Amino acid sequence: MLVVGFNWPNFHDNSAAAVLDGKLVYAAEEERYTLHKHAPYELPENSLRHCLLFLQERYGIKPNDVDAYAINFDPKFYSAKSKAWHNFSQMSMVKDYLLKADSAAEAYSLLLKSITRSITSRLDFTWSAKVFVRSMVRSLGYNVEDVKIIPVRHHLAHAASAYYFSGMSSGIGLVVDGQGETDATTAWRISDGNFEELLSVKWYEGSLGYLYEFVSKYLGFGRLEGPGKVMGLAPYGKIDKKMLARLEALFDLNAKDGPYLMKKRLSAGIQGEMYNVIARRTMGIDAPIDIGGRARLNKKACDYAYTLQSFFETLLTKTAEWSKDASGMDRIMLSGGSALNAKANMELYYSKKFNRVFVFPAAGDAGTSIGAAAYVYANGLGGRMRNGELKDLYLGDEYSGQEVKTAVISSKLKYERIDSDMNPLSGLLESSKVIGFYHGRAEFGPRALGNRSIIGNPMEKSTWPRINRIKGRAWWRPLAPSLLAKSMNDYFIEPEEHEFMVMMYRANKGVAARVPAVIHVDGTARPQTVRREKNAIWHDLIKCFGDSTSENLIVNTSFNMAGEPLVETPMQAIRSFSASGLDALYLDGWLIRKHA
């Protein structure tokens, strides 16, 4: 039995995923194909096409044999006005997609039908999803009339993504983001596949995700990329007492029916305008602030970031504790875009309030295609998910040896074949070279996990600013380590194995002096633990470096330049390498250099 999930309506971080016989077998993000970070308002056409082609090539399953398609929003939870807007906008995008595919007559007909359906109040955007799937299947040379589209409430898709891949049979599902249909924070008691809603805070009652996004905006960052940057900026500041007082004045932290609510419920209107005002007022400014230049940061900006981060940590921990009391459970699974805040996750972990804290690694909206597919497989079609702990995120496309070889030879660069011998790469790292590392299937989610990575020597403090310069990142942004799982206790305080880089840990005393390139100014890091059975060649590279230097750890950041998604194809990897200050590139067994 097969369920394919995809994002619909297509707001941002659009993706497609496949659950086959209870197992997640494929997931890919649209941004990797369009090269537009977060793929805002782009139909998931490339990710869905690649998903269907993968199923056909790997398992012999034809595109018209999919049992059901799951989407990550449910029209039942929208107002009639919102459903009308979504239905019309989705059909307009499908029309554009068909025009691009030279199906002008069909596109015109579908647009007229969309207008008619909106006028007659048959307001269900699952209809436009069906049209999109039919068109996609037809473009692959197949025909399907009966497309089963099953919508899943957005926060339920988030909660399902965490539950079905946590390895737990029961626990609390806590979802925090900007907004689903109307939800901003939800908590679920989950047991043996049953989801019981314990808490729902609507966006107009207090969205922690929107609050973080819009303060990030007034620190001069984009709403989607900004929160991660603000989290990295926060350790350079301290509490701004006035801002904290304004934030605390916004919320009732002793709400009767939940952990927090805004004291004044927001009126119906445009969410962005309202949270714009809230951000400006809590910061006490009228326009975005300049965070500083190349060498010095604006102290006020750092203090705003620190205060926001601290307040967010307080409310996340409070919400988690409330959920524990309401559910009687002491294991928690986090998802939603705000669960990518690794520092807040760390504070919750070190609070020792829970026996286990699991964070779904693709916690943003990209992960809801997975959650929706898993939920429909188990609850819509009656299948049984395998419910094992997620083993890895190498779920995307893999390119053939011939494709790689063709890209290498056509590059006109100096190359040699080293296969899986990591000694040459270890030697380059020891001599402080910065290397692109490309291998196997693409990772899913926002973190590079060894298949689309940039690597460097953690023992050299200069590695940190140099990699940031190469990537076009701000000098102050931290870098992360990848290390052998057996060495976790050598570097961090009371760690657990964590292979997905969505949890920070505090470093042991003296570690910052040994590996200064990967420990942030507050003494924390966001590590990836590596075992050979999960990724043999990545493990062997780290071990080879450790055997030579006694540090079983390397710098690992994403293989992309500023404003770009992770590289997807071998040719993209070579182009990024050629246009950047990288010293060498490992490309699926080939070592490429710019100079002899």
C-alpha positions in Angstrom: 0.0 0.0 0.0 1.3 3.4 -1.0 0.5 7.0 0.1 2.2 10.0 -1.4 2.1 13.3 0.5 2.7 16.8 -0.8 2.2 20.4 0.4 -1.2 21.9 -0.7 -1.9 24.8 -0.6 1.7 25.6 -1.5 2.9 28.3 0.9 6.6 27.6 1.6 9.0 24.7 2.0 7.0 22.7 -0.4 7.9 19.0 -0.8 6.7 15.5 -1.6 7.1 12.2 0.2 6.1 8.5 -0.1 5.1 6.0 2.6 5.2 2.5 1.2 4.0 -0.5 3.2 4.4 1.5 6.4 7.9 2.8 5.7 9.1 6.2 4.6 11.0 5.6 1.4 11.3 9.0 -0.3 11.2 12.7 0.5 12.4 15.7 -1.4 12.0 19.5 -1.3 10.9 21.6 -4.2 13.7 24.2 -3.5 16.4 21.7 -4.5 15.0 21.7 -8.1 13.9 25.4 -8.5 17.0 26.7 -6.5 14.7 29.1 -4.7 15.3 28.9 -1.0 12.1 27.7 0.7 10.3 27.5 -2.7 7.7 30.2 -1.7 4.4 29.7 -3.4 5.9 27.2 -5.9 3.8 24.2 -6.8 5.6 21.0 -5.6 5.7 19.8 -9.3 9.4 18.8 -9.4 9.4 17.1 -6.0 6.2 15.2 -6.8 7.5 14.2 -10.3 10.8 12.9 -8.9 8.9 11.1 -6.1 6.7 9.2 -8.7 9.7 8.5 -10.9 11.7 7.1 -7.9 8.8 4.8 -7.0 8.6 3.5 -10.6 12.4 3.0 -11.0 13.1 1.5 -7.5 9.9 -0.5 -6.9 8.2 -0.8 -10.3 5.1 1.1 -9.0 3.5 3.1 -11.8 2.2 6.6 -11.0 -1.4 5.6 -11.5 -1.1 2.9 -8.8 -0.8 5.2 -5.8 -3.5 4.3 -3.3 -4.0 7.8 -2.0 -2.5 11.3 -1.9 -2.3 13.2 1.4 -2.1 17.0 1.6 -1.0 19.0 4.6 -4.0 21.4 5.1 -7.6 20.5 5.6 -10.3 22.9 4.2 -12.7 22.0 7.0 -10.6 24.1 9.4 -10.7 27.2 7.2 -13.5 29.8 7.1 -15.5 29.9 3.9 -13.7 33.1 2.8 -10.3 31.5 3.3 -11.3 28.4 1.4 -12.6 30.4 -1.5 -9.3 32.3 -1.7 -7.2 29.1 -1.4 -9.3 27.3 -4.0 -9.1 30.1 -6.5 -5.4 30.7 -5.9 -4.5 27.1 -6.2 -6.4 26.7 -9.5 -4.7 29.8 -10.8 -1.3 28.2 -10.1 -2.4 24.9 -11.7 -3.5 26.9 -14.7 0.0 28.4 -14.9 1.5 25.0 -14.6 -0.6 23.7 -17.5 0.2 26.6 -19.6 3.9 25.9 -19.1 3.1 22.3 -20.2 1.4 23.7 -23.4 -2.1 22.6 -22.2 -3.7 26.0 -22.9 -7.2 24.8 -23.6 -7.3 22.7 -20.5 -5.8 25.5 -18.4 -8.5 27.9 -19.6 -11.3 25.4 -18.8 -10.0 24.7 -15.4 -9.8 28.4 -14.5 -13.4 28.9 -15.5 -14.4 25.8 -13.4 -12.5 27.3 -10.5 -14.4 30.5 -10.7 -17.7 28.7 -10.9 -16.9 26.5 -7.9 -15.9 29.5 -5.8 -19.1 31.4 -6.8 -21.3 28.4 -6.0 -19.5 27.9 -2.6 -18.2 24.4 -3.4 -15.1 25.5 -1.5 -12.8 22.6 -1.3 -9.2 23.0 -2.5 -8.8 19.2 -2.6 -10.4 19.6 -6.0 -7.5 21.7 -7.3 -5.1 19.1 -5.8 -6.8 16.4 -7.8 -6.4 18.4 -11.0 -2.7 18.9 -10.2 -2.1 15.2 -9.6 -4.0 14.1 -12.7 -1.9 16.5 -14.8 1.3 15.3 -13.2 0.5 11.7 -13.8 -0.5 12.4 -17.4 2.8 14.2 -18.0 4.6 11.0 -17.1 2.6 9.1 -19.8 -0.1 7.6 -17.6 -3.8 8.2 -17.1 -5.8 8.2 -13.9 -9.4 9.3 -13.3 -10.0 8.5 -9.7 -7.4 10.4 -7.7 -8.0 10.0 -3.9 -7.0 13.2 -2.1 -7.1 13.0 1.7 -6.5 16.3 3.6 -4.9 16.3 7.0 -5.1 19.2 9.4 -1.8 21.0 9.3 -0.8 20.7 13.0 -2.0 17.0 13.0 0.4 16.5 10.0 3.2 18.0 12.1 2.3 15.9 15.1 2.2 12.8 13.0 5.6 13.4 11.5 7.1 13.5 15.0 5.1 10.5 16.4 5.5 8.0 13.6 9.2 8.4 13.4 10.1 8.8 17.1 10.2 5.1 18.0 7.7 5.8 20.8 4.3 4.1 21.1 3.0 7.0 23.3 3.9 10.5 24.3 3.1 14.2 24.0 3.1 15.7 20.5 3.9 19.5 20.8 3.6 21.6 17.7 4.7 25.2 17.6 4.8 27.3 14.4 3.5 30.5 12.9 0.1 29.2 11.8 -1.6 26.2 10.4 -5.2 26.7 9.3 -5.8 28.7 12.5 -3.7 26.9 15.0 -0.3 28.3 16.2 0.4 26.0 19.1 -1.1 22.6 19.7 -0.5 19.7 22.1 -1.6 16.1 21.6 -1.8 13.1 23.8 -0.7 10.3 21.4 -1.0 6.6 22.3 -1.0 3.6 20.0 -1.8 5.8 17.0 -4.6 7.7 18.6 -4.3 11.5 18.6 -6.2 13.4 21.3 -6.0 17.2 21.2 -5.2 18.7 24.6 -4.4 22.3 23.6 -5.0 24.7 20.7 -3.8 28.3 20.8 -4.9 30.1 17.6 -2.7 32.6 15.8 -4.9 35.5 17.0 -4.5 34.3 20.6 -0.7 34.3 20.5 1.6 32.8 17.9 5.2 32.2 19.2 6.3 31.4 15.6 4.9 34.7 14.2 6.4 36.6 17.2 9.8 35.2 16.5 9.5 35.7 12.7 8.5 39.4 12.9 11.1 40.4 15.5 13.6 38.7 13.2 12.3 40.9 10.4 12.9 44.0 12.4 16.4 42.8 13.0 16.9 43.0 9.3 16.4 39.3 8.4 13.8 37.6 6.3 10.9 35.9 8.0 11.7 32.4 6.9 15.5 32.5 7.2 15.6 35.0 10.0 14.7 32.9 13.1 17.8 30.7 12.6 20.0 33.7 12.3 18.5 35.4 15.3 19.1 32.2 17.3 22.8 32.4 16.3 22.9 36.2 17.1 21.4 35.9 20.6 24.5 34.6 22.5 26.2 37.9 21.7 23.7 39.9 23.8 22.0 40.0 27.2 18.5 40.7 28.5 16.9 44.0 27.4 14.8 44.7 30.4 12.4 47.1 28.7 11.8 44.6 25.8 11.3 41.7 28.2 8.7 43.8 30.2 6.8 44.6 27.0 6.8 40.9 26.0 5.6 39.8 29.4 2.9 42.4 29.3 1.5 41.0 26.1 0.8 37.6 27.6 -1.2 36.1 30.4 1.2 33.4 31.7 -1.3 32.1 34.1 -4.1 31.5 31.7 -6.9 29.3 32.9 -7.1 26.9 30.0 -3.5 26.8 28.8 0.1 27.7 29.4 -0.2 31.2 27.9 -2.6 33.5 25.9 -2.3 37.0 24.7 -4.1 39.3 27.1 -5.7 41.0 24.2 -7.0 38.7 21.4 -6.1 40.0 18.0 -9.0 41.0 15.7 -9.6 39.3 12.4 -7.4 40.8 9.7 -4.0 40.3 8.1 -1.7 38.5 10.5 1.4 40.1 9.1 0.2 43.6 9.8 -0.7 42.7 13.4 2.6 41.0 14.2 4.5 43.8 12.5 3.0 46.2 15.1 3.7 43.8 18.0 7.3 43.4 16.9 7.9 47.1 16.6 6.2 47.9 20.0 8.0 45.2 21.9 11.3 46.3 20.5 10.5 50.0 20.9 11.6 50.9 17.3 9.8 52.2 14.2 12.0 50.6 11.5 14.3 47.6 11.1 17.6 48.0 13.0 21.1 47.7 11.6 22.8 44.7 13.4 26.3 46.0 12.6 29.1 45.7 10.1 31.9 43.3 9.4 33.8 43.5 12.7 31.4 44.8 15.3 27.8 43.9 16.1 25.1 46.4 17.2 24.8 45.8 21.0 21.1 46.7 21.0 20.4 44.3 18.2 22.2 41.5 20.0 20.2 42.3 23.2 16.9 42.2 21.3 17.8 38.8 19.9 18.9 37.5 23.3 15.7 38.7 24.9 13.5 37.2 22.2 15.3 33.9 22.4 15.1 33.8 26.2 11.4 34.6 26.2 10.7 32.0 23.6 12.6 29.4 25.7 10.5 30.3 28.7 7.2 29.9 26.9 8.3 26.7 25.1 9.3 25.1 28.4 6.1 26.3 30.1 4.0 24.9 27.3 5.8 21.5 27.5 5.3 21.4 31.3 1.7 22.3 30.9 1.3 19.5 28.4 3.0 17.0 30.7 0.6 17.9 33.5 -2.5 17.7 31.2 -1.5 14.4 29.6 0.2 12.5 32.5 3.0 11.6 30.0 6.7 12.3 30.4 8.0 11.8 26.9 7.6 14.6 24.3 7.9 14.8 20.5 8.4 18.3 19.0 7.6 19.5 15.5 6.5 22.7 13.7 8.9 25.3 12.4 9.7 26.6 15.9 11.1 23.1 16.8 14.1 24.0 14.6 15.2 26.3 17.5 17.9 24.0 18.7 18.8 26.2 21.6 15.3 26.1 23.0 15.3 22.3 22.5 18.5 22.2 24.5 17.0 24.1 27.4 14.0 21.7 27.5 16.4 18.7 27.3 18.6 19.9 30.2 15.5 20.8 32.3 15.2 17.1 33.0 11.4 17.4 33.0 11.0 14.6 30.4 12.4 11.1 30.2 12.8 11.6 26.4 12.8 14.6 24.1 12.5 13.8 20.4 12.6 16.5 17.7 11.5 15.6 14.2 14.4 16.8 12.1 12.4 18.2 9.2 10.2 20.1 11.7 9.2 22.9 9.3 6.5 22.7 6.7 8.6 20.5 4.4 8.1 17.7 6.9 4.3 17.9 6.8 4.3 16.0 3.5 5.8 13.1 5.5 3.4 13.5 8.4 0.3 13.8 6.2 1.3 10.6 4.3 2.0 8.7 7.5 -1.2 9.8 9.1 -3.3 8.9 6.0 -1.5 5.5 5.7 -2.5 4.6 9.3 -5.7 6.4 9.8 -7.1 7.0 6.3 -6.3 3.6 4.8 -6.0 1.5 7.9 -2.4 0.5 7.3 0.1 -0.1 10.1 3.1 2.2 10.3 6.3 0.6 11.4 6.8 3.2 14.0 10.5 2.7 14.3 12.8 5.5 15.2 13.9 7.5 12.1 17.2 5.9 10.9 18.4 8.6 8.6 17.3 11.4 6.3 19.0 10.3 3.1 15.6 10.2 1.3 16.1 12.2 -1.9 17.5 11.5 -5.3 20.8 9.7 -6.0 22.7 10.2 -9.2 24.3 7.4 -11.2 28.0 6.8 -11.5 27.8 7.8 -15.1 26.1 11.1 -14.4 28.8 11.9 -11.8 31.6 10.9 -14.2 30.2 13.0 -17.0 30.0 16.0 -14.7 33.5 15.5 -13.5 35.1 15.1 -16.9 33.2 18.0 -18.4 34.3 20.3 -15.6 37.8 20.7 -17.1 39.2 20.7 -13.5 42.0 18.6 -12.1 40.6 15.3 -10.8 41.5 11.9 -9.6 39.6 8.8 -8.5 40.0 8.0 -4.8 36.8 5.9 -4.3 36.3 5.5 -0.5 39.9 6.2 0.6 39.5 9.1 3.0 43.2 9.6 3.7 43.6 12.3 1.0 40.6 14.2 2.4 41.9 13.9 5.9 45.2 15.2 4.8 43.6 18.2 3.2 41.6 19.0 6.3 44.7 18.8 8.5 46.3 21.3 6.2 43.3 23.6 6.8 41.7 23.2 3.4 37.9 23.7 3.1 36.2 21.0 1.1 32.8 20.3 -0.5 31.6 16.8 0.2 29.0 15.2 -2.0 27.9 11.6 -1.7 24.8 9.4 -2.2 21.2 10.3 -1.8 20.3 13.9 -0.9 19.4 14.7 2.7 15.8 15.8 3.4 15.3 18.9 5.7 17.3 22.0 6.4 20.5 20.4 7.7 23.5 18.9 5.8 24.2 15.5 7.3 27.3 14.4 5.3 25.9 13.9 1.8 25.7 17.6 0.8 28.2 19.2 3.2 31.1 21.6 3.4 33.8 20.4 5.8 36.8 22.0 7.6 39.4 21.6 10.3 37.7 22.2 13.7 41.1 22.7 15.5 41.8 25.9 13.5 39.9 28.9 14.8 40.3 30.6 11.4 38.2 27.9 9.9 35.1 29.5 11.3 35.4 32.9 9.6 36.8 31.5 6.5 33.9 29.1 5.8 31.5 32.0 6.5 33.3 34.1 4.0 33.3 31.3 1.4 29.5 30.8 1.8 28.7 34.5 2.0 27.4 34.2 5.6 27.7 36.8 8.4 31.0 36.4 10.3 29.3 35.8 13.6 27.2 32.8 12.6 28.3 29.5 14.2 29.3 26.3 12.5 28.4 22.8 13.6 30.4 19.6 14.3 29.9 16.1 13.0 31.5 13.5 15.3 31.7 9.8 16.0 28.9 8.7 18.2 31.4 7.0 20.6 33.0 10.3 21.3 30.0 12.3 22.4 30.9 12.3 26.0 34.4 13.6 25.2 32.9 16.8 23.9 29.5 17.5 25.6 27.8 17.5 29.0 25.3 14.7 29.5 24.6 14.2 25.8 22.5 11.7 24.0 23.2 10.5 20.5 21.6 13.0 18.1 22.2 12.6 14.4 20.0 15.3 12.9 21.4 18.6 14.2 18.2 20.0 15.8 19.5 19.7 19.4 22.3 21.7 21.0 24.5 20.6 23.9 26.8 22.4 26.3 30.5 21.7 25.7 32.7 20.2 28.3 35.4 22.4 29.9 38.4 22.8 27.6 36.6 21.7 24.4 36.4 25.2 23.0 40.2 25.5 23.1 40.6 22.2 21.3 38.0 22.7 18.6 37.3 26.4 18.5 35.7 26.4 15.0 32.6 24.5 16.2 31.8 25.9 19.7 29.7 29.1 19.8 30.4 32.0 22.1 28.0 30.7 24.7 29.8 27.3 24.9 27.3 25.3 23.0 27.2 23.4 19.7 24.6 21.7 17.5 26.3 18.3 16.7 25.6 15.4 14.4 26.5 12.0 15.8 27.7 9.5 13.2 27.7 5.7 13.1 29.2 3.6 10.4 26.0 1.6 9.8 24.2 4.8 8.9 26.7 6.4 6.6 30.0 4.5 6.2 32.0 6.9 4.1 31.1 9.9 6.3 32.0 7.9 9.4 35.3 6.8 7.8 36.3 10.4 7.0 35.8 11.5 10.6 37.6 8.5 11.9 40.5 9.0 9.5 40.8 12.6 10.7 40.5 11.5 14.3 43.2 8.7 14.0 45.6 11.4 12.7 44.7 14.3 15.1 43.0 12.6 18.1 39.9 14.7 17.5 37.0 12.5 16.3 35.2 15.6 15.0 35.1 17.8 11.9 33.3 21.0 10.9 30.1 20.3 8.9 28.0 23.0 7.3 25.6 22.9 4.4 26.9 22.7 0.8 25.4 25.9 -0.5 26.2 29.5 -1.0 24.3 32.4 0.7 20.6 32.5 -0.2 20.7 29.1 -2.0 19.3 25.7 -1.0 21.7 22.7 -0.6 23.2 21.6 -3.9 21.2 18.8 -5.5 22.9 17.5 -8.7 26.6 16.7 -9.4 26.7 19.5 -11.8 25.4 22.0 -9.2 28.1 20.8 -6.8 30.8 21.4 -9.4 29.4 24.9 -10.3 29.2 25.9 -6.6 32.8 24.6 -6.1 34.1 26.4 -9.1 32.5 29.7 -8.2 33.5 29.7 -4.5 36.6 29.7 -2.4 36.5 26.0 -1.7 39.8 24.3 -2.0 38.6 20.8 -3.1 35.5 18.8 -3.8 34.8 15.1 -3.1 32.2 14.0 -5.5 31.1 10.4 -5.1 34.5 8.9 -5.3 36.2 11.7 -7.2 38.6 14.2 -5.7 38.5 17.5 -7.7 40.9 20.4 -7.2 41.2 23.8 -8.8 45.0 23.7 -8.8 47.7 21.0 -9.0 
